[in-house]
Amino acid sequence: MKCAFIYDHTFFIINSKVYSSGAFTKDSWKRYLNHFDELIVVGNVVHLPSHKYDRYNRVESEAVQFEYLPSARNIKGYLQYTTGRVKKLQKLLNNVDAVVIRLPSEIGLFASRLADELGKPKLFELVGDVWGTYWSHGSIKGKLLAPLSYWKTRKTIESSKYTIYVTKQYLQSRYPTNGESIAASNVVINVYNKSEITKTRIETFNNNIKKSRIALIGSSDVKFKGHDILLKAIAKLDNPDNYEIHFVGPGKTGWLIELATSLGLNTKNLVFHGKIKAGTQVFSILDRADLYIHPSSWEGLPRTVIEAMSRGLPVLASNVGGIPELIDNEFLHPPRDYSKLASDIQQFYTKSYKERIKISYANRDKAKGYAIDILEKRRIAFFEKFTSDIKKKYYPFEHRHNI
């Protein structure tokens, strides 16, 4: 059987090879190839110069074919899909037995409607809140798209027969379904054991010579990730020069330097790592930090928070989306409340080494619930139900014979 995976994700072509940012790797496709013989991955594409390759993950894999469509996240592209001029999408869906659609995704919503017209079985992976993503984008276009995309996504999930939510409660309440569903984060992590956490945190928590290191991961072009909130919180502390802020992610940094200067912060304490490869490179920064802060205005279930917790890193975060499912209320602040965040930072650094290690172990234990082996068992069982329906549809005689 052949399956299409559809998502508004941008892949990069570098020296004729396919790369991706974020969590996608060549192993990402195994969860689908465990149930299908072939996989067509459908998304957007950008061509990059050869020297950029070390910032991204190579994603080609056997039995995986990549196909690229025009973006539907601009007016021109959106109208092309609305008027049915993107004929390639219909051709792709005609050539598969099933469709897995990851939402939020504008292409995914168009593909869902087309799959219904073609009678193709669908499974949805809901990984974020489209309302928050668009509304917090900062543009007029985003605010105009927010209610329409929210309504379309909600109606699509409501009528879905199979839905995988990355949260345990939050997205389920925002986008309920009448079909079958499970909670299974799309995060892929391996959790530190306690001895590794202790070894790492002895250095980060006991070194009183260096500046306190705080990490934040997210594109600086995405204003709702809260880079400005963190800087404003640091500026309210008694000794802001004692803190070194490590920003990880792509995007322009000039506005952050200007903001830091206006707040009276020493810009030498801002370290911009830019876009780096997921996995080992990101973990090395998390392991050298003593606190991770995620002051986002909107979220589904942030992968970076779970990754930080899996390394035994204490986390302070906003109480949005699925974050309260991960973090105790003691370490949460209302979105954009930098005064509360400043108070939480100050409070954290008054804690003893034993208290911080206790937080590290608690975060690690919570992250264990998102370990790859646990989630895969849940996901495999769900996909088996989905593929069983497909076999009934396309191979009814063989299905009855196997029973």
Residue, then its C-alpha position, 0 to 999 in steps of 0.5 A: m500500500k502507498c500513503a501520502f504524508i501532507y504538511d506545510h513544511t519547507f524542505f531544502i534542496i542542497n546539492s540535489k539532496v533533501y534536508s529539513s529543519g526541526a525534528f524531521t530526520k530520515d528516521s521520521w518516516k519509519r512510523y509510516l513505513n511500518h504500515f505502508d510499503e511506500l510513502i510520498v512526502v508532500g510539502n514546500v521546497v526551497h533551494l539553498p547553497s551548498h555551505k548551508y548543509d550542516r545546519y539541517n538534517r538529511v531526510e531521504s530514506e528508502a521507499v520515500q518519495f518527496e513531492y513539492l507543491p506551491s505554498a498555500r500560506n500566501i494570497k496567490g498560492y491560497l487562491q490557486y488551491t481554492t480555484g483548483r489550479v494545483k492539479k498536482l495535488q489531485k494527481l498525487l492523491n489519485n496515486v495513493d491508498a491513504v492520506v496522513i495529514r498533519l495540521p495546522s496546514e493550509i495544504g493539508l486542509f485542501a488535501s483533506r477536502l480533495a481526499d473526501e472527493l476521491g474517497k481516500p481514507k485519512l488520518f490526522e496528526l494535530v500538532g498545534d493550535v492554528w488560531g494562536t499561530y496566526w493570531s500571534h503572527g503579528s500581521i494583519k494577514g495573520k489575524l484575518l486568517a486566524p478565525l477562518s483557519y480555526w473554523k476549517t481545522r475544527k470542522t475537519i477534526e470534528s468529522s475525522k475518523y482517526t486523529i492523533y493529538v500531541t497534547k493530552q487535553y488542550l488540543q482535544s478541547r479546542y478541536p474535538t473529534n467525533g472519531e477515534s483518537i489518541a494522545a501521542s506527541n510527535v516529539v522524538i527523544n531519548v531520556y537521560n538517566k539520573s546519573e547522567i543528569t547528576k553529572t551534567r548538573i553538578e557543573t551547571f548548578n555548582n559553578n559560581i564563577k561563570k554567569s548564569r546561563i539561560a537558554l531559549i530555542g525558537s526563531s527570532d522572526v516568530k515574535f510570539k515565541g517571547h524573546d522580548i519577554l525574556l529580555k524585559a524580565i532580565a532587565k527587571l532583575d537586581n543584577p542583570d549582568n550576571y545572566e548570559i542568554h543563549f538564543v538558538g534558532p534562525g531569524k533576524t537578531g537586530w531587533l533583539i540587540e536594539l531592545a536589549t540596548s534600550l533596556g540597559l542590558n549588556t549585549k555581550n551577554l546575548v549569545f546568538h547560535g543561529k540555526i543549528k542541527a536538531g539533536t546533538q548540537v541542540f543538546s550540547i547547549l541545553d546541557r551547558a545551561d542551568l535554566y531553560i525559559h519558554p515565554s511563548s504567547w501560543e503553543g500546542l505542545p512545544r518540543t523544545v520544552i520536552e527536550a529540555m526536560s529530558r536533559g534534566l534542565p529546569v524550565l520556566a514557561s508561560n501557561v499556554g497551550g499544552i505547557p501546563e500538562l508538562i510544567d508545575n504551576e509553580f514554574l508558570h507565568p501568564p503570557r507576556d507577563y515579564s514581571k512574573l517571569a522575572s520573579d520566577i527567575q529570581q526565585f529559581y536562583t535562590k534555590s539550593y543545589k539539592e532543590r535544583i536537582k530535585i526539579s531536574y529529576a522531576n522534569r526528567d521523569k515527566a519527559k519519560g512519558y514522551a520517550i520514543d518507545i512508549l509513544e511508538k507502541r501507542r501510535i503503532a496500535f492506532f495505525e493498525k486500526f487505520t490500516s485495517d480499515i483501508k484493507k477492508k476498503y481496497y482488499p475486502f476478500e483478503h481481509r475476510h480470508n485472514i479473519 
